[in-house]
Amino acid sequence: MKQLIVLNGQFYCGENKEDNKLMFDPDRSKAIEVDERRVRYIVHNIYGWYRYREIKLQRLEIIDVKEKTCVNVANAKDKLVNARLV
């Protein structure tokens, strides 16, 4: 199943292989669908950034592309919430 990742309102749109960085963009049309294995890798990296205080985690969304619903939403308070994509 394919999913979209949204970090603080910006969609995952690929990687910069030269700088070895994940890229996020607010434009949904640039978003890339990823499989479950890749989602785990990206979320693991985001957790590392948050843990080492490289980013301020306000909202993390993993959106199921086929059903157009949010699988889960986590905010900085570490609460999991079910939500619908509007």
Residue pairs with C-beta under 8 A, 6 or more apart in sequence:
1 35
1 36
1 64
1 65
1 66
2 33
2 34
2 35
2 64
2 65
2 66
3 33
3 34
3 35
3 36
3 39
3 62
3 63
3 64
3 65
3 71
4 11
4 12
4 31
4 32
4 33
4 34
4 61
4 62
4 63
4 65
5 11
5 12
5 34
5 39
5 42
5 43
5 60
5 61
5 62
5 63
6 12
6 59
6 60
6 61
6 62
6 63
7 24
7 46
7 55
7 57
7 59
7 60
7 61
8 24
8 55
8 56
8 57
8 58
8 59
8 60
9 26
9 59
10 24
10 25
10 26
11 24
11 25
11 26
11 27
11 28
11 30
11 31
12 22
12 23
12 24
12 31
12 32
12 34
12 42
13 23
13 24
13 25
13 27
13 30
13 31
13 32
14 22
14 23
14 32
15 21
15 22
15 23
16 23
22 42
22 45
25 31
33 65
34 42
39 62
43 60
43 62
46 55
46 57
46 60
48 54
49 55
49 57
50 56
50 57
56 76
57 75
57 76
58 75
58 76
59 73
59 74
59 75
59 76
60 73
60 74
60 75
61 70
61 73
61 83
62 70
62 71
62 72
63 69
63 70
63 71
63 85
64 70
64 71
68 85
69 84
69 85
70 82
70 83
70 84
70 85
72 80
72 81
72 82
73 80
73 81
73 82
73 83
74 80
74 81
75 81
